[in-house]
Amino acid sequence: MRVLAIDASLRNTGVAVVDANNGKARALYFGTIHNAQTLRSSSCLVAIRDRLADLIQEHKPDCCALESVIYVQSYKTAILLGAARGAAILAAAENGLPVFEYPPARIKQATVGRGGAGKNQIAFMVRAVLGLAETPDADSADALAIGLTHLRAQETARMGIPGAKQI
């Protein structure tokens, strides 16, 4: 199974492509879609969608996984995160990928072992689990963690344990 994992954000969207062969996870790609502060929000959304569409064509994932909507104190932040998430979902849907989502606490639990883990802990663990030569930046690490969470959820679903919410 090959997963396109996305940590959506208007200015810095973390992206990863992970797969698992014989139970061994590996990162095929990870990075961050950086959008300049000077870029209008609408242009950021197009950039996110276009870059994800390119990655889908290049890596041919079987599905897409993202972090579910999180609680934020600012309605403006919530709207921008929702819009970025929408651009990501659109790119996946346009390419026929099923989309799954995971709550942030579940991603942290699956990656580090506790739902309150910090960004540094997540980055350290994904580096260790995937055998990466360098520690990924926070946005890429979050995307890698989302991908690993999905791979594990699919494995447990095969064993009859309920998995992710498909959207």
C-alpha positions, 0 to 999 in steps of 0.5 A, a space after each residue: 500500500 502506498 499512501 499520500 499523507 498530508 498535513 494541510 496548512 495554507 503556508 506550509 503544507 507537509 507532504 509525504 509518500 510512504 509505503 509498506 512492503 512485507 510490513 516494513 514502512 519506508 518513505 518514498 518522498 517527504 517535503 513541505 509545500 511553502 507558500 510565501 506570505 505575499 501570496 494571496 490565499 486563493 493562490 496558495 490553495 491552487 499551489 497546494 492542489 497543483 503540487 499534490 496533483 504532481 506528486 500523485 502523478 509521480 508516485 501513484 499512491 493508493 490513497 490519501 490520509 490527512 489529519 482531521 479538523 482540529 480545534 483552534 481558537 481563531 475562526 480565521 485560522 480554522 477557515 484557512 486550515 479548512 480551505 487548505 484541507 479542501 485543496 488537498 482533498 480536491 487533489 486526491 478526489 480528482 485523481 480517484 484516491 480514497 481519503 482517510 482522516 485521523 485525529 491529531 491525538 491518534 497520530 501522536 499516539 501511533 507515532 510516539 506512544 502518547 497523544 500529547 507528544 510534541 513536534 520534536 518527539 514526532 520528528 525523532 520517531 519518524 526518523 527512527 522508524 523510517 531509518 531516515 538519514 536526517 530529521 525532517 522539518 516539523 511539517 514533513 514529520 507530521 505528514 510522515 506520522 500521518 502516513 505511518 498511522 494510516 499504514 498501521 490502521 490498515 494493518 489492524 483493520 485487516 485483523 478486524 480492529 476498526 480503523 480510520 474514518 473515510 471521508 
